[in-house]
């Protein structure tokens, strides 16, 4: 399956979404026809399509689009990948960074493809726990490496601006396979490289 980057808006979807957002504006007590809000429903309709464009992306196709034979068998790490997603419970953003590593087993992929895989799964309605596992599983199933490690550190606006309102809280999730799961030294090396304490 070929990978194609999509940055366009479906007009029919945009119009249907805009009708609903116009209704939302009226329901919260606004005048959706006033000058400042007249075009807001369409803007938000396009915005939500951009923020959830991951549904049109195939993580495995992204990796396969730049998959090469290589005998390197040490850690390949792409860290501090900027990450923006939306909590599926409140549809508010969460954002932070992902650290992704794998140990090749005959095949490597283009470094930018790792970041694109993060994007493919982040640009959906998500929970951080599932996002972490989806990135891990995509790399493991596509490249069949000796191990995969994923750590995500993120701030959740559903905790910052509503509910408990804890501005500086950070949520960290991790998922490992293979050598990162079974070999403590390999996992420790990964955690050291990304600057995260193992809390031994």
C-alpha positions in Angstrom: 0.0 0.0 0.0 1.5 3.3 -1.1 1.8 6.2 1.4 0.5 9.6 0.4 0.6 12.6 2.6 -2.8 14.2 2.7 -3.4 17.9 3.5 -6.7 18.6 2.0 -10.3 18.9 3.1 -13.3 17.0 1.9 -15.8 19.7 1.0 -18.9 17.6 1.8 -17.5 16.7 5.2 -16.5 20.3 5.9 -20.0 21.5 5.2 -21.6 18.9 7.4 -19.3 19.6 10.2 -19.8 23.3 9.8 -23.6 22.9 10.3 -23.0 21.1 13.5 -20.5 23.6 14.8 -22.9 26.5 14.0 -25.5 24.7 16.1 -23.0 24.4 18.9 -22.3 28.1 18.9 -26.0 28.8 19.1 -26.5 26.3 21.9 -23.8 27.9 24.1 -25.6 31.3 23.8 -23.6 32.9 21.0 -24.9 34.5 17.8 -23.4 32.3 15.1 -24.3 34.9 12.4 -22.4 37.8 13.9 -19.4 39.0 12.0 -16.7 37.5 14.2 -18.3 34.0 14.2 -19.8 33.9 10.7 -16.9 31.9 9.2 -16.0 30.1 12.5 -18.0 26.9 11.8 -16.1 26.3 8.5 -12.7 27.1 10.1 -13.4 24.7 13.0 -14.6 22.1 10.5 -11.3 22.3 8.6 -9.3 22.4 11.9 -10.8 19.2 13.2 -10.1 17.4 9.9 -6.5 18.5 10.2 -6.2 17.5 13.9 -7.6 14.0 13.1 -5.9 13.4 9.7 -4.2 10.4 11.2 -7.3 8.3 10.3 -6.3 8.7 6.7 -2.7 7.6 7.4 -1.3 4.1 7.5 1.7 3.7 9.8 2.9 0.5 8.2 2.7 2.0 4.8 4.8 4.9 6.0 7.6 2.7 7.3 7.5 0.4 4.2 7.9 3.5 1.9 11.5 3.7 3.1 12.5 0.3 4.3 16.1 -0.8 3.6 18.2 -3.9 4.2 21.0 -3.1 6.7 23.0 -5.3 9.1 23.2 -2.6 11.9 22.1 -4.1 15.2 22.4 -1.3 17.8 19.9 1.1 19.1 18.4 3.6 16.6 16.8 6.4 18.6 14.7 9.3 17.5 13.9 11.4 20.6 12.0 14.6 21.4 9.5 14.1 18.6 6.9 16.9 19.0 3.5 15.4 19.6 0.0 16.9 19.4 -3.1 14.8 19.9 -6.6 15.1 21.2 -8.0 13.4 24.3 -11.0 11.2 23.2 -12.8 11.9 26.5 -13.1 15.6 26.3 -11.7 16.4 22.8 -9.1 18.7 24.3 -5.5 18.6 23.2 -2.6 16.8 24.9 0.9 17.6 23.7 4.5 16.7 24.5 7.2 14.6 23.0 7.8 11.0 22.0 11.1 9.1 22.2 11.2 6.1 19.9 13.9 3.5 19.5 14.4 0.2 17.8 17.2 -2.4 17.3 17.2 -3.4 13.6 17.1 -7.1 12.6 18.0 -6.9 9.0 15.9 -3.8 8.1 16.0 -0.1 8.9 13.6 2.7 7.9 14.1 6.4 7.1 14.5 8.4 10.3 11.8 10.8 9.3 9.4 7.9 9.0 9.5 7.3 12.7 8.3 10.8 13.3 5.6 10.3 10.7 4.4 7.2 12.4 4.0 9.1 15.7 2.0 11.7 13.7 -0.2 9.1 12.1 -1.4 7.8 15.4 -1.3 11.1 17.4 -3.6 12.8 14.9 -6.6 10.9 16.1 -8.9 10.9 19.1 -6.6 9.2 21.6 -5.6 8.2 25.0 -1.9 8.4 25.7 -1.7 4.8 26.8 -3.1 3.5 23.5 -1.0 5.9 21.4 2.2 4.6 23.0 1.3 1.0 22.3 0.1 1.7 18.7 3.5 3.3 17.8 5.3 0.4 19.3 3.3 -2.3 17.6 3.4 -0.6 14.2 7.2 -0.6 14.3 7.5 -4.1 15.7 5.0 -5.6 13.1 6.5 -3.8 10.1 10.3 -4.0 10.7 10.4 -7.1 12.9 13.3 -5.6 14.9 15.0 -7.1 17.9 13.1 -4.7 20.1 11.1 -1.5 20.2 11.0 1.2 22.9 8.5 4.0 23.1 8.2 6.7 25.8 5.7 9.5 25.7 5.8 12.5 28.0 2.7 14.8 27.6 0.6 17.5 29.2 -3.1 17.1 29.0 -5.3 20.2 28.7 -8.3 18.2 30.2 -6.2 18.3 33.4 -4.9 21.8 33.0 -7.9 24.0 32.1 -10.8 22.0 33.5 -11.5 19.4 36.2 -8.5 19.2 38.6 -6.7 22.2 36.9 -3.1 21.1 37.6 -1.1 23.2 35.2 2.3 21.5 35.5 1.4 17.8 35.6 3.2 15.5 33.1 2.0 12.0 32.2 4.6 9.5 31.1 3.8 6.2 29.4 6.1 3.5 28.0 5.9 0.4 25.9 8.7 -2.1 25.1 9.2 -5.3 23.1 12.1 -7.7 22.6 15.5 -6.7 23.9 14.1 -3.6 25.6 11.7 -5.7 27.6 14.0 -8.6 28.4 17.4 -7.1 28.8 17.7 -4.6 31.7 21.0 -3.2 30.3 19.4 -2.4 26.9 16.5 -0.7 28.5 18.8 1.3 30.9 20.8 2.5 27.9 17.7 3.7 26.2 16.4 5.5 29.3 19.8 7.1 29.8 19.9 8.3 26.2 16.5 10.0 26.6 17.4 11.4 30.0 14.6 9.5 31.9 15.4 7.9 35.3 14.6 4.2 35.7 13.8 4.8 39.4 15.6 1.7 40.5 
